[in-house]
Amino acid sequence: MKNVAIVGMGALGLLFGGEIVENLKDGHAAFVMDAERASRHRSDSYSINGRSVTYPIETTEEFLRSGKADLILVGVKYPALQEALDLMAPLVHEGTVFVSMLNGISSERIIGERFGAEKVLYTVSQGMDAQRDGTGIKYSKHGELFIGVPKDADDSLKAKLDETAALFDECKVPHTVEPEIMYRMWSKFMLNVGINQTCMVYDTGYAGATEPGSEAFVFTVGAMREVVAVGQAEGIDLGEKEINQYLDIIGSLDPDAIPSMGQDRRQGRASEVDMFAGEVIALGKKHGIKVPANERLYRRVKEIEAEYVK
């Protein structure tokens, strides 16, 4: 892997993509965006935990001067994914590998439908409490990427997994090659459905959404249990054990930190609710499972988002 394109300069893009840009020894890596955004952001000054950093920003045309992308790291928010797919299209060749850092369980499918499932590794980020404030990123725990392939993956995709892991080793990207990647992704999806949406609806941080006996905590756990139900219907072995394990992970993070959807509310941005509650509601309908907590959270998030334009 010689050419690495990072699409998206949010917290995950800067954390993990930045490590590739800084540490790739023999190759070319850059953040890629459209011409208007590139012109606007090239003059920005970025920082990570107070450390000033400068990263190359290129348009697709500028990136292509070094060749097409062997690895594309996708770090946009879900509402921007379709636009990002159009941006990435000229960079894709037969051997391109995608690593999608989006939350949820659907981005890999969406990317695979556009460019081929044989190009897509399954990925989940976990253990970080990074928050972006303007052009700065702050975190108390960096976290890592879990990467893997479905158990029925062919040898060519397994080889791409090995190549990507080797590049992450070289570039000091914290990661684990996860043999049970679908279980891992669904477990994190379960957590995000509960904690992300509840933090947005109740305008609170991790501590507020997990305070025992609170109304917010009822929705956090209720939404997670509905993911367990639809996950089991999809063949994923989730249960109360996973709920408790992932709530313990939240308990290890900065209690005042606010996850991405909570940040969306405070900054007036469209959220990823369709990727969370929207997906759970669709799976509930598919399997005839009631998901009232997610239906309530979905309605409330849409109400909050509607207030942005007033």
C-alpha positions as CSV (number, residue, x, y, z in Angstrom):
1,M,0.0,0.0,0.0
2,K,1.6,3.2,-1.2
3,N,-1.2,5.8,-1.6
4,V,-3.6,6.5,1.2
5,A,-6.6,8.8,1.0
6,I,-8.4,10.0,4.1
7,V,-11.9,11.3,3.5
8,G,-13.3,13.3,6.4
9,M,-11.5,15.5,9.0
10,G,-13.7,14.8,12.0
11,A,-12.3,13.4,15.2
12,L,-11.7,9.9,13.9
13,G,-10.3,11.1,10.6
14,L,-7.8,13.4,12.4
15,L,-6.9,10.8,15.0
16,F,-6.3,7.7,12.8
17,G,-5.8,9.4,9.5
18,G,-3.4,11.8,11.0
19,E,-1.2,9.0,12.3
20,I,-1.0,7.6,8.7
21,V,0.0,11.0,7.3
22,E,2.6,11.5,10.0
23,N,4.2,8.0,9.9
24,L,3.9,6.6,6.4
25,K,7.5,6.3,5.3
26,D,7.3,5.2,1.7
27,G,4.2,6.5,0.0
28,H,1.7,9.3,-0.3
29,A,-1.1,10.1,2.2
30,A,-3.4,13.1,2.3
31,F,-6.9,14.3,3.3
32,V,-9.0,14.4,0.2
33,M,-12.0,16.7,-0.3
34,D,-13.7,18.8,-3.0
35,A,-12.1,21.9,-4.3
36,E,-14.3,24.3,-2.3
37,R,-13.6,22.6,1.0
38,A,-9.9,22.2,0.2
39,S,-9.5,25.9,-0.5
40,R,-11.3,26.7,2.7
41,H,-9.5,24.3,5.0
42,R,-5.9,24.6,3.7
43,S,-5.4,27.7,5.9
44,D,-6.8,26.0,9.0
45,S,-4.5,25.3,12.0
46,Y,-5.2,21.9,13.7
47,S,-4.2,20.6,17.1
48,I,-4.5,17.3,18.9
49,N,-4.5,17.5,22.7
50,G,-2.8,20.9,22.3
51,R,-0.1,19.7,19.9
52,S,-0.1,21.7,16.7
53,V,-0.3,19.6,13.5
54,T,-0.3,20.3,9.8
55,Y,-1.8,17.9,7.3
56,P,-1.8,17.8,3.5
57,I,-5.2,18.6,2.0
58,E,-5.8,17.7,-1.7
59,T,-8.5,17.5,-4.2
60,T,-9.1,14.2,-6.0
61,E,-7.3,15.6,-9.1
62,E,-4.3,16.6,-7.0
63,F,-4.2,13.2,-5.2
64,L,-4.3,11.4,-8.5
65,R,-0.9,12.9,-9.5
66,S,0.6,10.3,-7.2
67,G,-1.8,7.5,-8.5
68,K,-5.1,6.1,-7.4
69,A,-5.7,5.1,-3.7
70,D,-4.6,1.7,-2.4
71,L,-6.3,2.4,0.9
72,I,-9.2,4.8,1.5
73,L,-10.0,5.6,5.1
74,V,-13.6,6.9,5.4
75,G,-14.2,9.2,8.3
76,V,-17.3,11.3,7.3
77,K,-20.6,11.4,9.2
78,Y,-23.4,9.3,7.9
79,P,-25.4,12.1,6.3
80,A,-22.4,13.0,4.1
81,L,-21.6,9.4,3.0
82,Q,-23.3,9.5,-0.4
83,E,-21.5,12.7,-1.3
84,A,-18.2,11.1,-0.1
85,L,-18.8,8.1,-2.4
86,D,-18.9,10.4,-5.4
87,L,-15.7,12.1,-4.3
88,M,-13.9,8.8,-3.8
89,A,-15.0,7.2,-7.1
90,P,-12.1,8.5,-9.2
91,L,-9.5,7.2,-6.7
92,V,-10.7,3.6,-6.8
93,H,-8.8,0.9,-8.7
94,E,-9.2,-2.9,-8.7
95,G,-7.0,-3.4,-5.6
96,T,-8.4,-0.5,-3.5
97,V,-9.2,-1.3,0.1
98,F,-11.8,0.7,2.1
99,V,-11.7,1.1,5.9
100,S,-14.9,2.8,7.0
101,M,-14.8,4.4,10.5
102,L,-18.4,5.3,10.5
103,N,-20.5,4.2,13.4
104,G,-23.3,1.6,12.8
105,I,-23.6,-1.5,10.8
106,S,-24.5,-0.2,7.4
107,S,-21.7,1.8,5.8
108,E,-19.7,-1.2,4.8
109,R,-22.8,-2.5,2.9
110,I,-23.3,0.9,1.3
111,I,-19.7,1.2,0.1
112,G,-19.7,-2.4,-1.1
113,E,-22.8,-1.9,-3.1
114,R,-21.1,1.0,-4.9
115,F,-17.5,-0.3,-5.3
116,G,-17.7,-4.0,-4.6
117,A,-17.8,-5.9,-1.3
118,E,-14.4,-7.5,-2.1
119,K,-12.8,-4.1,-1.4
120,V,-14.3,-3.4,2.0
121,L,-12.9,-4.4,5.4
122,Y,-15.3,-4.3,8.4
123,T,-14.2,-1.8,11.0
124,V,-15.3,-0.4,14.3
125,S,-13.7,2.2,16.5
126,Q,-13.8,1.8,20.2
127,G,-12.5,3.1,23.5
128,M,-12.0,6.8,22.6
129,D,-13.6,9.9,24.0
130,A,-12.3,12.3,21.5
131,Q,-14.2,15.5,20.9
132,R,-13.6,18.1,18.2
133,D,-13.8,21.8,19.0
134,G,-13.3,23.8,15.9
135,T,-10.0,22.6,14.4
136,G,-8.8,21.0,17.7
137,I,-9.2,17.5,19.0
138,K,-9.1,16.6,22.7
139,Y,-9.2,13.2,24.3
140,S,-8.4,11.4,27.5
141,K,-8.5,8.0,25.8
142,H,-7.3,7.6,22.2
143,G,-9.0,4.3,21.4
144,E,-8.3,1.9,18.6
145,L,-9.7,0.4,15.4
146,F,-10.9,-3.2,15.2
147,I,-10.7,-4.5,11.7
148,G,-11.7,-7.8,10.2
149,V,-13.6,-9.7,7.5
150,P,-16.7,-11.9,7.6
151,K,-16.1,-15.5,8.3
152,D,-17.1,-16.4,4.7
153,A,-14.7,-13.9,3.2
154,D,-12.5,-15.2,0.3
155,D,-8.7,-15.3,0.4
156,S,-8.2,-12.1,-1.5
157,L,-10.1,-10.0,1.1
158,K,-8.2,-11.8,3.9
159,A,-4.9,-10.8,2.1
160,K,-6.1,-7.2,2.0
161,L,-6.8,-7.4,5.8
162,D,-3.2,-8.5,6.3
163,E,-1.8,-5.7,4.2
164,T,-3.9,-3.1,6.0
165,A,-2.8,-4.4,9.4
166,A,0.8,-4.2,8.3
167,L,0.3,-0.6,7.2
168,F,-1.3,0.2,10.5
169,D,1.6,-1.3,12.3
170,E,4.0,0.8,10.3
171,C,2.0,4.0,10.9
172,K,1.4,3.3,14.6
173,V,-2.3,3.2,14.2
174,P,-3.7,1.5,17.3
175,H,-5.7,-1.5,16.0
176,T,-6.7,-5.1,16.6
177,V,-7.4,-7.7,13.9
178,E,-10.8,-9.0,15.1
179,P,-11.8,-12.6,14.2
180,E,-15.4,-12.0,15.3
181,I,-15.8,-8.6,13.6
182,M,-19.6,-8.9,13.1
183,Y,-20.1,-9.5,16.8
184,R,-17.8,-6.6,17.6
185,M,-19.6,-4.3,15.2
186,W,-23.0,-5.2,16.5
187,S,-21.8,-4.8,20.1
188,K,-20.6,-1.3,19.4
189,F,-23.8,-0.5,17.4
190,M,-25.8,-1.6,20.5
191,L,-23.8,0.8,22.6
192,N,-24.0,3.7,20.2
193,V,-27.8,3.3,19.7
194,G,-28.2,3.7,23.5
195,I,-25.6,6.2,24.5
196,N,-25.3,8.4,21.4
197,Q,-29.0,9.0,20.9
198,T,-29.8,9.4,24.6
199,C,-27.0,12.0,25.1
200,M,-28.4,14.0,22.2
201,V,-32.0,13.8,23.4
202,Y,-31.2,14.7,27.0
203,D,-28.4,17.1,26.1
204,T,-26.0,15.4,28.5
205,G,-22.6,13.7,28.6
206,Y,-21.8,10.0,29.4
207,A,-22.4,10.4,33.1
208,G,-25.9,11.9,32.6
209,A,-27.0,9.1,30.2
210,T,-25.8,6.3,32.6
211,E,-26.9,7.6,36.0
212,P,-28.8,4.7,37.6
213,G,-32.5,5.4,38.1
214,S,-32.6,8.4,35.8
215,E,-35.0,8.7,32.8
216,A,-32.0,9.0,30.5
217,F,-30.6,5.7,31.7
218,V,-33.9,4.0,31.1
219,F,-33.7,5.0,27.5
220,T,-30.0,4.2,27.2
221,V,-30.6,0.6,28.4
222,G,-33.9,0.2,26.7
223,A,-32.6,1.2,23.3
224,M,-29.6,-1.2,23.8
225,R,-31.9,-4.1,24.6
226,E,-33.9,-3.5,21.4
227,V,-30.6,-3.9,19.5
228,V,-30.0,-7.2,21.3
229,A,-33.5,-8.4,20.2
230,V,-33.0,-7.5,16.5
231,G,-29.4,-8.6,16.6
232,Q,-30.4,-12.1,17.8
233,A,-33.0,-12.2,15.0
234,E,-30.1,-11.4,12.6
235,G,-28.0,-14.2,14.1
236,I,-25.8,-12.1,16.4
237,D,-25.3,-13.5,19.9
238,L,-25.9,-10.5,22.1
239,G,-27.3,-10.3,25.6
240,E,-27.2,-8.7,28.9
241,K,-23.6,-9.6,29.3
242,E,-22.7,-7.3,26.4
243,I,-24.9,-4.5,27.7
244,N,-23.0,-4.6,31.0
245,Q,-19.6,-4.9,29.3
246,Y,-20.2,-1.8,27.1
247,L,-21.6,0.3,29.9
248,D,-18.4,-0.5,31.8
249,I,-16.5,0.9,28.8
250,I,-18.5,4.1,29.0
251,G,-17.7,4.2,32.8
252,S,-14.0,4.2,32.0
253,L,-14.2,7.4,29.8
254,D,-14.4,11.0,30.8
255,P,-17.8,11.3,32.4
256,D,-18.3,14.9,31.1
257,A,-17.4,13.9,27.5
258,I,-20.2,14.1,24.9
259,P,-20.5,11.6,22.0
260,S,-20.9,12.6,18.4
261,M,-24.7,13.0,18.4
262,G,-24.6,15.2,21.5
263,Q,-22.0,17.4,19.8
264,D,-24.3,17.5,16.7
265,R,-27.1,18.9,18.8
266,R,-24.9,21.6,20.3
267,Q,-23.5,22.6,17.0
268,G,-26.8,22.4,15.0
269,R,-25.7,19.6,12.7
270,A,-27.7,16.8,11.2
271,S,-27.1,13.6,13.2
272,E,-26.7,9.9,12.5
273,V,-30.1,9.0,13.9
274,D,-31.1,7.2,10.6
275,M,-28.0,5.0,11.0
276,F,-28.9,4.2,14.6
277,A,-32.6,4.2,15.5
278,G,-33.6,4.2,11.8
279,E,-31.7,1.0,11.3
280,V,-33.2,-0.6,14.5
281,I,-36.7,0.4,13.5
282,A,-36.3,-1.1,10.0
283,L,-34.9,-4.4,11.5
284,G,-37.8,-4.4,14.0
285,K,-40.3,-4.2,11.2
286,K,-38.4,-6.9,9.3
287,H,-38.5,-9.4,12.2
288,G,-41.8,-8.3,13.8
289,I,-40.0,-7.0,16.9
290,K,-41.3,-3.9,18.8
291,V,-38.7,-1.2,19.4
292,P,-40.6,1.6,21.3
293,A,-37.5,3.1,22.9
294,N,-35.8,3.6,19.5
295,E,-39.0,4.9,18.0
296,R,-39.3,7.5,20.8
297,L,-35.7,8.5,20.4
298,Y,-36.0,8.8,16.7
299,R,-39.0,11.1,16.9
300,R,-37.4,13.3,19.5
301,V,-34.1,13.6,17.5
302,K,-36.0,14.6,14.4
303,E,-37.9,17.2,16.5
304,I,-34.6,18.6,17.8
305,E,-33.1,18.7,14.3
306,A,-36.2,20.5,12.9
307,E,-35.5,23.4,15.4
308,Y,-32.1,24.1,13.8
309,V,-33.8,25.9,10.9
310,K,-36.0,28.1,13.0
